[in-house]
Amino acid sequence: MVFSSLFFLFFYFVLFLGLYFGLPQKCRNWVLLVFSLVFYAWGEPVYVFLMLGMTFSDYCLGLLMAKNDARPGRRKVFLILSVVIDLSCLAFFKYAGFIAGNFGMLIPSNAFFRKIALPIGISFFTFQTMSYTIDLYKREVEVERNYGEYLMYVSMFPQLIAGPIVRYKTVKQELHRRVITWDKAVDGGLRFIYGLLKKVLLANRLGMLWDEAKAAASLSTGFAWVGAVTFTLQLYLDFSAYSDMAIGLGQILGFNFNENFKYPLSADSVTDFWRKWHISLSSWFRDYVYIPLGGNRRGVPRQILNLAIVWTLTGLWHGASWNYVIWGVYYGVLLCLEKFVYGKYLEKAPKLLRHLYLLFIVVVGFTVFAIEDFGRLSAYLGAMFGINAAPAAGNALFYLQNYGFVLAASAIVSLPVFPALKSRFEGLKAGTRKVLGTVYACVVGLLFVVAASYMVADTYNPFLYFRF
């Protein structure tokens, strides 16, 4: 089940809201838990038991840590056991086929491993459960003694499938008591609709153009770059749209999830980009891997090693394929170069030049990210840089003419244009704000109707990060 479906919007979510707000307040957690489990089981009827098992394991190990509060050795054993169980589940389902494929005949059950289906969202909810037990071990949170509420934290359908990665300490108070106001709910509803419009009207259209470029029998250099830029915009709009919808739904229900994107395509360095892209993942690796390894406290060689470990793991987290590993290493190398080689010179360059530098790196990087087959990847990258590219035959211009409006709108939405307009809006007189607010509401309503009509007509509706 996806948010951008008619069934979810006009039946499942409506029924959920009716029960969530219609039943006594003490029933809200149970309503949210049941609907979350059904939401996940809708697409993963078997793997919902995997999630139940992993959450129960961490819940019990958390209780054992709390019971042995004065015994550091035992607490550490329970933490290690929790991490090993979580990572073993993630490794088996996500990487067994990858390992088997690379070792080939050395693994007799190679075919079996390759047939293992990937549970949706396992990378996200595994990191959430791990953050709980690690923070509990570090005494940054208190133990959760109610399994139902712990399970609700992990399985909450707004952010279960594709994040943001919500840490227990972020929502621990709201699991037990939430304050819901009309203004907050309206803001959440508008945030959800904004994400829905980004997904349906922009990301899905861009996906069709990227499919055309990816499947082209021959590529001119121009069309290859059009395709690569298109995928970059699609991935950002698709994933940030899901985060918008998740954060908006959380607001409606009384939860405050952290922001996951801050207009990363407006960045002017790789370092700046990763402060703004998939913030919940970057901060997770920083707090639970990079800093425990020593961070930047043990000299430059050790810092480079720590960065290499973090970015190799970041690549692997995204997928069990060598192109993801290369993509992670690519960013690790660039971050080291910025930090230790040319960063001080980059800071002195004109902002426009820094921004173009960043966009070039991101577009090339996401091309590596997008294509798992090395033969196709090398051919596509070659076409981008004029190697074995087809003669320019006007195909880039043809697609720009057909998708020009969507590409332009996507570029505008990907840059911090709306926050600037909102800031200007808040400085206007009350009467002017009321008129413009009414116009804005009418435009949003009209676009929602257009999006709904697309959902009726279209079968193309992927969420790219579901497979991670």
C-alpha positions as CSV (number, residue, x, y, z in Angstrom):
1,M,0.0,0.0,0.0
2,V,1.3,3.4,-0.9
3,F,0.2,6.9,0.2
4,S,-0.3,8.0,-3.4
5,S,-3.1,5.5,-4.1
6,L,-6.8,6.1,-4.2
7,F,-7.5,3.2,-1.8
8,F,-5.2,4.7,0.8
9,L,-6.4,8.3,0.4
10,F,-10.2,7.7,0.2
11,F,-10.7,4.6,2.2
12,Y,-7.9,3.4,4.4
13,F,-6.8,6.7,5.7
14,V,-10.4,8.0,6.1
15,L,-11.4,4.9,8.1
16,F,-8.3,5.3,10.2
17,L,-8.9,8.9,11.0
18,G,-12.5,8.2,11.8
19,L,-11.5,5.6,14.4
20,Y,-8.4,7.5,15.7
21,F,-10.3,10.6,16.5
22,G,-13.8,9.1,17.0
23,L,-12.8,6.5,19.7
24,P,-11.8,7.6,23.3
25,Q,-8.2,9.0,23.5
26,K,-7.0,5.9,25.4
27,C,-7.7,3.8,22.2
28,R,-5.6,5.9,19.9
29,N,-2.4,3.9,20.3
30,W,-4.2,0.7,19.6
31,V,-5.9,2.1,16.5
32,L,-2.5,3.3,15.2
33,L,-0.8,0.0,16.0
34,V,-3.5,-2.1,14.3
35,F,-3.7,0.0,11.2
36,S,0.1,0.2,11.0
37,L,0.4,-3.6,11.1
38,V,-2.3,-4.0,8.5
39,F,-0.6,-1.4,6.4
40,Y,2.7,-3.3,6.4
41,A,1.0,-6.7,6.0
42,W,-0.9,-5.4,3.0
43,G,2.3,-5.7,1.0
44,E,4.3,-8.0,3.2
45,P,1.9,-10.6,4.8
46,V,4.7,-12.9,5.8
47,Y,7.4,-10.5,6.7
48,V,5.3,-8.7,9.2
49,F,6.2,-11.6,11.5
50,L,9.9,-10.7,10.9
51,M,9.3,-7.2,12.1
52,L,7.3,-8.5,15.1
53,G,10.2,-10.9,16.0
54,M,12.8,-8.2,15.7
55,T,10.9,-5.7,17.8
56,F,10.1,-8.3,20.5
57,S,13.8,-9.3,20.6
58,D,14.9,-5.7,21.2
59,Y,12.1,-5.1,23.6
60,C,13.1,-8.1,25.8
61,L,16.8,-7.3,25.6
62,G,16.0,-3.7,26.6
63,L,14.2,-5.0,29.7
64,L,17.2,-7.2,30.5
65,M,19.5,-4.2,30.2
66,A,17.3,-2.2,32.6
67,K,17.2,-5.2,35.0
68,N,21.0,-5.3,35.0
69,D,21.5,-1.6,35.4
70,A,24.4,-2.0,37.9
71,R,26.2,-4.7,35.8
72,P,27.9,-3.0,32.9
73,G,29.3,-6.3,31.5
74,R,25.9,-7.9,31.2
75,R,24.4,-4.7,29.7
76,K,27.1,-4.8,27.1
77,V,26.4,-8.5,26.3
78,F,22.7,-7.7,25.8
79,L,23.5,-4.7,23.6
80,I,25.8,-6.9,21.4
81,L,23.2,-9.6,21.2
82,S,20.6,-7.0,20.1
83,V,22.8,-5.5,17.4
84,V,23.9,-9.0,16.2
85,I,20.3,-10.2,15.9
86,D,19.2,-7.0,14.0
87,L,22.1,-6.9,11.6
88,S,21.9,-10.7,11.0
89,C,18.3,-10.3,9.9
90,L,19.2,-7.4,7.7
91,A,22.2,-9.2,6.3
92,F,20.3,-12.4,5.6
93,F,17.4,-10.8,3.8
94,K,19.2,-8.0,2.0
95,Y,22.7,-9.3,1.3
96,A,22.5,-13.1,1.2
97,G,21.7,-13.1,-2.5
98,F,24.4,-10.6,-3.2
99,I,27.0,-12.6,-1.3
100,A,25.9,-15.8,-2.9
101,G,26.1,-14.3,-6.4
102,N,29.7,-13.0,-5.8
103,F,30.9,-16.3,-4.4
104,G,29.1,-18.3,-7.1
105,M,29.7,-22.1,-6.9
106,L,31.4,-21.8,-3.5
107,I,27.9,-21.6,-2.0
108,P,25.8,-24.7,-2.8
109,S,22.5,-23.0,-2.1
110,N,23.2,-20.1,-4.3
111,A,19.9,-20.3,-6.1
112,F,18.0,-20.4,-2.8
113,F,19.6,-17.2,-1.6
114,R,18.9,-15.4,-4.8
115,K,15.2,-16.1,-4.4
116,I,14.9,-14.5,-1.0
117,A,12.5,-11.5,-1.3
118,L,13.6,-8.2,0.4
119,P,11.1,-7.2,3.1
120,I,9.9,-3.7,2.4
121,G,11.5,-1.0,4.7
122,I,13.8,-3.5,6.5
123,S,16.7,-1.1,6.3
124,F,14.6,1.7,8.0
125,F,13.0,-0.2,10.8
126,T,16.2,-2.1,11.6
127,F,18.1,1.1,12.2
128,Q,15.2,2.3,14.3
129,T,15.3,-0.7,16.6
130,M,19.1,-0.5,16.8
131,S,18.9,3.2,17.8
132,Y,16.6,2.3,20.8
133,T,18.9,-0.4,22.3
134,I,22.1,1.6,21.7
135,D,20.6,4.8,23.3
136,L,19.3,2.6,26.1
137,Y,22.8,1.2,26.7
138,K,24.2,4.8,26.6
139,R,21.6,5.7,29.2
140,E,20.2,8.4,26.9
141,V,16.6,7.0,27.1
142,E,14.7,5.0,29.7
143,V,13.5,1.5,29.0
144,E,10.1,1.1,27.3
145,R,8.1,-1.4,29.4
146,N,5.0,-1.5,27.2
147,Y,5.6,-3.8,24.2
148,G,2.6,-2.5,22.4
149,E,3.9,1.1,22.5
150,Y,7.4,0.0,21.5
151,L,5.9,-1.9,18.6
152,M,3.9,1.1,17.7
153,Y,7.1,3.2,17.6
154,V,8.7,0.9,15.1
155,S,5.7,0.1,13.0
156,M,4.0,3.5,12.7
157,F,2.7,3.5,9.1
158,P,3.5,7.2,8.3
159,Q,7.3,6.5,8.4
160,L,7.6,2.7,8.4
161,I,8.3,2.0,4.8
162,A,10.8,4.7,3.8
163,G,11.6,6.9,6.7
164,P,12.6,9.3,8.0
165,I,14.5,7.1,10.4
166,V,12.8,8.2,13.7
167,R,14.8,7.6,16.9
168,Y,13.0,6.5,20.0
169,K,14.2,9.4,22.0
170,T,12.6,11.8,19.4
171,V,9.1,10.5,20.0
172,K,9.3,8.8,23.5
173,Q,7.1,11.4,25.1
174,E,4.6,11.4,22.3
175,L,4.2,7.6,22.4
176,H,2.5,8.0,25.7
177,R,0.9,11.4,25.5
178,R,0.4,13.6,22.4
179,V,-1.0,17.1,22.1
180,I,-3.1,17.5,18.9
181,T,-4.2,21.0,17.9
182,W,-6.3,22.1,14.9
183,D,-3.6,24.4,13.6
184,K,-1.0,21.6,13.8
185,A,-3.4,19.1,12.1
186,V,-4.1,21.6,9.2
187,D,-0.3,22.2,8.8
188,G,0.2,18.5,8.7
189,G,-2.6,18.0,6.1
190,L,-1.1,20.7,3.9
191,R,2.4,19.1,4.2
192,F,0.9,15.8,3.2
193,I,-0.8,17.2,0.2
194,Y,2.4,19.1,-0.8
195,G,4.2,15.8,-0.8
196,L,1.5,14.0,-2.7
197,L,1.6,16.7,-5.4
198,K,5.4,16.4,-5.7
199,K,5.1,12.6,-6.0
200,V,2.2,12.3,-8.4
201,L,2.5,15.4,-10.6
202,L,6.3,15.6,-10.8
203,A,8.3,12.6,-9.7
204,N,6.1,10.1,-11.6
205,R,6.3,12.2,-14.8
206,L,10.1,12.4,-14.4
207,G,10.2,8.6,-13.9
208,M,8.7,8.1,-17.3
209,L,11.3,10.2,-19.0
210,W,14.1,8.4,-17.1
211,D,12.7,5.1,-18.2
212,E,12.9,6.3,-21.8
213,A,16.5,7.4,-21.4
214,K,17.5,4.2,-19.6
215,A,15.9,2.0,-22.2
216,A,17.2,3.9,-25.3
217,A,19.1,1.7,-27.8
218,S,21.5,4.5,-28.5
219,L,22.2,7.6,-26.5
220,S,23.5,11.0,-27.6
221,T,25.5,12.9,-25.1
222,G,22.7,15.5,-24.7
223,F,20.0,12.9,-24.1
224,A,22.3,11.0,-21.7
225,W,22.6,14.2,-19.6
226,V,18.9,14.9,-19.8
227,G,18.2,11.4,-18.5
228,A,20.8,11.7,-15.7
229,V,19.4,15.1,-14.5
230,T,15.9,13.7,-14.7
231,F,16.7,10.8,-12.5
232,T,18.4,13.1,-10.0
233,L,15.3,15.2,-9.8
234,Q,13.0,12.2,-9.7
235,L,14.9,10.6,-6.8
236,Y,14.9,13.8,-4.8
237,L,11.2,14.6,-5.4
238,D,10.1,11.0,-4.9
239,F,12.0,10.5,-1.6
240,S,11.4,14.0,-0.2
241,A,7.7,13.6,-1.1
242,Y,7.4,10.5,1.0
243,S,9.2,12.3,3.8
244,D,6.8,15.3,3.4
245,M,3.8,12.9,3.6
246,A,5.3,11.0,6.6
247,I,6.0,14.2,8.5
248,G,2.6,15.6,7.6
249,L,0.8,12.5,8.8
250,G,2.8,12.5,12.0
251,Q,1.7,16.1,12.6
252,I,-2.0,15.2,12.1
253,L,-1.6,12.3,14.7
254,G,0.4,14.4,17.2
255,F,4.0,13.3,16.4
256,N,6.9,15.6,15.5
257,F,9.2,13.8,13.2
258,N,12.5,15.5,12.3
259,E,13.1,16.9,8.8
260,N,14.8,14.6,6.4
261,F,15.6,17.0,3.5
262,K,16.6,20.7,3.5
263,Y,16.8,21.4,-0.2
264,P,20.0,19.5,-0.8
265,L,20.1,20.4,-4.5
266,S,20.8,24.0,-3.5
267,A,24.0,23.0,-1.7
268,D,27.4,24.3,-2.9
269,S,29.7,21.5,-1.6
270,V,29.5,17.7,-1.0
271,T,29.7,18.4,2.7
272,D,26.8,20.8,2.5
273,F,24.8,18.3,0.4
274,W,25.1,15.6,2.9
275,R,23.9,17.9,5.7
276,K,20.7,18.4,3.7
277,W,20.1,15.0,2.0
278,H,18.5,12.1,3.9
279,I,19.4,13.8,7.2
280,S,18.1,11.0,9.4
281,L,20.5,8.5,7.7
282,S,23.5,10.8,7.7
283,S,23.0,11.6,11.4
284,W,22.5,7.9,12.2
285,F,25.8,6.9,10.7
286,R,27.5,9.9,12.3
287,D,26.2,9.1,15.8
288,Y,26.3,5.3,15.8
289,V,29.3,4.5,13.6
290,Y,31.6,7.5,12.8
291,I,31.8,8.9,16.4
292,P,32.1,5.5,18.1
293,L,35.0,4.7,15.7
294,G,36.8,7.8,16.9
295,G,35.4,10.4,14.5
296,N,38.1,13.1,13.9
297,R,39.7,12.8,17.3
298,R,42.5,10.3,16.4
299,G,44.4,12.1,13.7
300,V,44.0,12.5,9.9
301,P,44.8,8.9,8.8
302,R,42.3,7.4,11.3
303,Q,39.7,10.0,10.3
304,I,40.1,9.0,6.6
305,L,39.7,5.3,7.6
306,N,36.6,6.2,9.6
307,L,35.1,8.1,6.7
308,A,35.9,5.2,4.4
309,I,34.1,2.7,6.7
310,V,31.1,5.0,7.1
311,W,30.7,5.7,3.3
312,T,31.2,2.1,2.3
313,L,28.4,1.1,4.8
314,T,26.3,3.9,3.5
315,G,26.5,2.6,0.0
316,L,25.7,-1.0,1.1
317,W,22.8,0.3,3.2
318,H,21.2,1.5,0.0
319,G,21.4,-1.8,-1.8
320,A,23.1,-5.1,-2.3
321,S,24.9,-4.3,-5.4
322,W,28.4,-3.1,-6.3
323,N,27.2,0.1,-7.9
324,Y,25.9,1.2,-4.5
325,V,29.3,0.4,-2.9
326,I,31.0,2.4,-5.6
327,W,28.5,5.3,-5.1
328,G,29.3,5.3,-1.3
329,V,33.1,5.2,-1.9
330,Y,32.7,8.0,-4.5
331,Y,31.2,10.3,-1.9
332,G,33.7,9.2,0.8
333,V,36.6,10.1,-1.5
334,L,35.1,13.5,-2.5
335,L,34.4,14.3,1.2
336,C,38.0,13.6,2.0
337,L,39.2,15.7,-0.9
338,E,37.1,18.6,0.2
339,K,38.2,18.3,3.8
340,F,41.9,17.8,3.3
341,V,42.8,18.9,-0.2
342,Y,40.8,21.6,-2.0
343,G,38.0,22.6,0.4
344,K,39.7,25.9,1.4
345,Y,40.0,26.9,-2.2
346,L,36.4,25.8,-3.0
347,E,35.1,28.1,-0.2
348,K,36.7,31.1,-2.0
349,A,35.1,30.3,-5.4
350,P,32.0,32.2,-6.5
351,K,28.8,30.6,-5.1
352,L,27.4,29.9,-8.6
353,L,30.6,28.0,-9.5
354,R,30.4,26.0,-6.3
355,H,26.8,25.2,-6.9
356,L,27.6,23.9,-10.5
357,Y,30.4,21.8,-9.1
358,L,28.1,20.2,-6.6
359,L,25.3,19.6,-9.2
360,F,27.9,17.9,-11.6
361,I,29.0,15.6,-8.8
362,V,25.5,14.7,-7.7
363,V,24.2,14.0,-11.2
364,V,27.2,11.8,-12.1
365,G,26.9,10.1,-8.7
366,F,23.2,9.3,-9.0
367,T,23.8,7.9,-12.5
368,V,26.1,5.3,-10.8
369,F,23.4,4.9,-8.1
370,A,20.6,4.3,-10.7
371,I,22.1,1.5,-12.9
372,E,23.1,-1.8,-11.3
373,D,24.4,-3.5,-14.4
374,F,28.0,-2.5,-15.0
375,G,27.8,-3.0,-18.8
376,R,24.9,-0.6,-19.0
377,L,26.4,1.8,-16.5
378,S,29.7,2.1,-18.4
379,A,27.8,2.6,-21.6
380,Y,25.6,5.3,-20.1
381,L,28.5,7.1,-18.4
382,G,30.4,6.8,-21.7
383,A,27.6,8.5,-23.6
384,M,27.5,11.3,-21.0
385,F,31.1,12.1,-21.7
386,G,31.0,11.6,-25.4
387,I,32.5,8.0,-25.5
388,N,30.6,5.9,-28.1
389,A,27.7,8.3,-27.9
390,A,25.2,8.3,-30.8
391,P,25.3,11.3,-33.1
392,A,23.1,14.1,-31.8
393,A,19.8,13.5,-33.6
394,G,17.6,15.9,-31.8
395,N,16.2,13.4,-29.3
396,A,17.3,15.5,-26.3
397,L,15.5,18.5,-27.8
398,F,12.4,16.4,-28.5
399,Y,12.2,15.2,-24.9
400,L,13.0,18.6,-23.5
401,Q,10.1,20.0,-25.5
402,N,7.7,17.3,-24.2
403,Y,8.9,17.3,-20.6
404,G,10.2,20.9,-20.4
405,F,7.4,22.2,-18.1
406,V,7.7,19.2,-15.7
407,L,11.5,19.6,-15.6
408,A,11.3,23.3,-15.0
409,A,8.6,22.9,-12.3
410,S,10.7,20.1,-10.7
411,A,13.8,22.4,-10.6
412,I,11.9,25.2,-9.0
413,V,10.4,22.9,-6.3
414,S,13.9,21.4,-5.7
415,L,15.3,24.8,-4.7
416,P,14.3,26.9,-1.7
417,V,11.9,29.1,-3.6
418,F,8.8,28.4,-1.5
419,P,10.4,29.2,1.8
420,A,11.5,32.5,0.4
421,L,7.9,33.2,-0.8
422,K,6.5,32.2,2.6
423,S,8.9,34.6,4.3
424,R,7.7,37.4,2.0
425,F,4.1,36.3,2.6
426,E,4.4,36.6,6.4
427,G,5.6,40.2,6.0
428,L,2.5,41.3,4.2
429,K,-0.6,43.0,5.7
430,A,-3.3,40.8,7.2
431,G,-5.8,41.6,4.5
432,T,-3.4,40.8,1.7
433,R,-2.4,37.5,3.4
434,K,-6.0,36.5,3.7
435,V,-6.6,37.0,-0.1
436,L,-3.4,35.3,-1.1
437,G,-4.1,32.5,1.4
438,T,-7.5,31.9,-0.2
439,V,-6.0,31.8,-3.7
440,Y,-3.3,29.4,-2.4
441,A,-6.0,27.1,-0.9
442,C,-7.9,27.1,-4.2
443,V,-4.8,26.3,-6.2
444,V,-3.9,23.4,-3.8
445,G,-7.4,22.1,-4.0
446,L,-7.3,22.2,-7.8
447,L,-3.9,20.5,-8.0
448,F,-5.2,17.8,-5.6
449,V,-8.1,17.1,-8.0
450,V,-5.6,16.9,-10.9
451,A,-3.4,14.5,-8.9
452,A,-6.4,12.3,-8.0
453,S,-7.3,12.1,-11.7
454,Y,-3.7,11.0,-12.5
455,M,-4.0,8.3,-9.9
456,V,-7.2,7.1,-11.5
457,A,-5.6,6.9,-14.9
458,D,-2.0,5.9,-14.1
459,T,-0.5,2.5,-13.1
460,Y,3.0,4.0,-12.9
461,N,3.4,4.9,-9.3
462,P,6.8,3.6,-7.8
463,F,8.4,4.7,-4.6
464,L,12.1,4.4,-5.3
465,Y,13.3,4.0,-1.7
466,F,10.9,1.1,-1.0
467,R,13.5,-1.3,-2.3
468,F,16.1,0.0,0.2
